[in-house]
């Protein structure tokens, strides 16, 4: 009986490892880019400079998932263009029906991201509050339209 339990535990671990790797691999997420393309150059959903930090937001349509969109934000020094990837960020999304979602963003490479549900067409308010290594709290707000 102990041998069977050991084998089942080993098999469970072996099967779970690829799923964990998939979940942590941002590049393997089934997405369609929701940002606009123009002449081969990507145009972000929103860009804004706040107190010397440029915040660039990309919104991706997720396919085959409960949550319909992935919001990714990257921060760079507005003067040098150097990535600012140390810190924390939170996003609040308010739908056309006034439903709210608030999530802490997960660090992903040089940016931060999380999945959100934006099931219907319309304008969604996106508010991001972030604190980077300098300790200063900054806020960015913009509208994102689901077509």
Helices and strands as residue ranges (DSSP letters): H 2-24, G 26-28, E 31-33, E 36-38, E 41-43, E 46-50, E 53-62, E 69-77, E 87-94, E 100-104, E 106-108, E 111-116, E 122-132, E 137-146
